[in-house]
Structure formats: structure tokens, C-alpha cells
Amino acid sequence: MSSAHNQKKAYAFGLGAVLAWSTVASAFKLSLQHLSPMQLVLYASAASLLSLLSILAWQRRLPELAAAFRLHWKSSLLFGAVNPFIYYLVLFQAYSLLPAQEAQAINYTWALTMTLLAVPLLKQKLRAQDAAAALICYLGVLVIGTRGRLLELHFSNQLGVLLALASTLLWAGYWIFNTRDAREPVLGLTLNFACSLPLSLAWCAWHGQLALPAWQGLAGAAYVGALEMGFTFVLWLSAMKLTRSTASIANLIFLAPMASLLLIHLIVGEAILPSTLLGLALILGGLLAQKLPLRRAQTQPLAAPPS
């Protein structure tokens, strides 16, 4: 197959993934009207596992799961505990406390968080460019979190902002350590969800939240799990595998924030605040400032964008 054809497919897969991810902030918020954060983790994880198993079945690779688990059971348990269990529990709690527009905008600082974490974890050097980008991005977080009242430092919901920032640490750390993961990506992701599902089930049972929710909650969880957590990751990984330039595909994620805000306004009904637009502009500006003049070293981990 020609390289040009592969590149077109890579763009199609990457664009499809990014457009799908742009819907999930709205899906999170609507689902959380009927489910608690831990219930959404449980039911969405189950839907994601089913979608990933269906993909492996279609690829006739289901028999590989048992061998992969025997070989990599420790990493499967560890990665599964982080993503999806802890990461999405923290993220959904942030979405339950904050407007969707604020939670999703803060969550976009994950790329910068990964760069900063790569300094102690991967022994990469922090450039002046990275430090400047950090100041710009986190100024954007302050604008969003205080709704423009920077001098007062009065956060709309301090715990929600802290949880949204914590989710970026979890996501960035997960993908940094994922660079050392020897498992095939789709098999590894399936094992993560298989190992995390008992954790989610036990957590809900411990908190007495195993009652069957309204169908709207289950439908939302199925959408979130099958699309955001499962199938879309396969699209993204396929795009990265086919492309001649990972940067060209990775840059597609900059299309998602504004599309997501539009959907939040139209579907969730949130009035988009000027402070959100300004803060998001600062965050995206900081990320662009980090990327444009110089390229990162090849050792920088390549992650999929979060919700």
C-alpha cells in the first residue's frame, strides 16, 4: 500500500478520534446527572471492555489475551489500576464539581504536565521554552479556575480544579511509563480494563452504589466507554502507526477544544464564559509556544489526548 494512501488513512483515523473525543465532555456531564462518578467508571469500563473484546474478536486475536496476561500480569494490574480506575475516578469527580467547559479546558494541560514530569522521570532537560509554556498554560488554568478574578484568587470550586489538575498528572504519568510497556497496545489496553473492572466493582460495592441506575445513565456510560475509552483509542493508535509524521497527527488535538466547547453549549446548555475562552486560549497558546520553534527530543513519550 502506498505511503500517500497510508497517510490519508492516518489523517482520517486521527481526525475521527479527535472529533469523537470532542463529544465526551458533554457525555460526561450528561451521564453524571444520572450516575455517581464511581458508577460511571464501573459501567463505562464494562462497555469499553466489551468494545475492545469485540475489536480483538473481529481481528481474530482473542486467543492472544490469555498468553499476554500470563506474560504481563503485573503490568496489566498496575496500569489497569491507574487507567482506567484511578484516572477516570478523579476525572469524573472533577466533572461532577465543575462546569464541563472548565474541567475539559484544564484537562488540556496534560501535554505540558507530561513534559514537566519527563524531567525527573525520564531525565530530560527542561528548556526555557518549556518553563515559559508552563507559566502561560497555568495562567490559563488560574483564569478558568477563578473565572477571571485573578487578583482575588477565588476559585469557583477549589477541589474541582485540584482534581482536574490531578487528572493531568495521572494521565501524563501513565503515558510516560507506557513508553516502557512491552505489551501490544490493543491487547494491553484490553487487559487494563479487564484488570480494573473488579476494582471498580469492589469500589462501588463498598460504597453501596451497585443499584441499577436509570437507562439514561447506562446509555451515557455505554457511549463514554465504547467510544471515548475503547474504540477511539484504537483509531488513534492506528493513526499513529500509519502516519509518516507523528507531529502532524498529534497536532489534530488542537481542533478538539473549540469543538468541545460548542457541543457543551449546544448539548449541555452551559453558557460559555469569557474567562473560559481566555483561559483556553492561554493554555493552547502555551502548548503551541512549546511546540513550534523547536522539536522535542525523540525520547518524549507520545500519548493519546485525554477527554
Buried (B, 14 or more C-beta within 10 A) or exposed (E): EEEEEBBEBBBBBBBBBBBBBBBBBBBBBBBBEBBBBBBBBBBBBBBBBBBBBBBBEEEEBBEBBEEBBEEBEEBBBBBBBBBBBBBBBBBBBBBBBBBBBBBBBBBBBBBBBBBBBBEEBBEBEEBEBBEEBBEBBBBBBBBBBBBBBEEEEEBBBEEBBBBBBBBBBBBBBBBBBBBEBEBBBBBBBBBBBBBBBEBBBEBBEEEEBEEEBEEEBBBBBBBBBBBBBBBBBBBBBBBBEBBEEBEBBBBBBBBBBBBBBEBBBEBBEBEBBEBBBBBBBBBBBBBBBBBEEEEBEEEBBBBBBBB
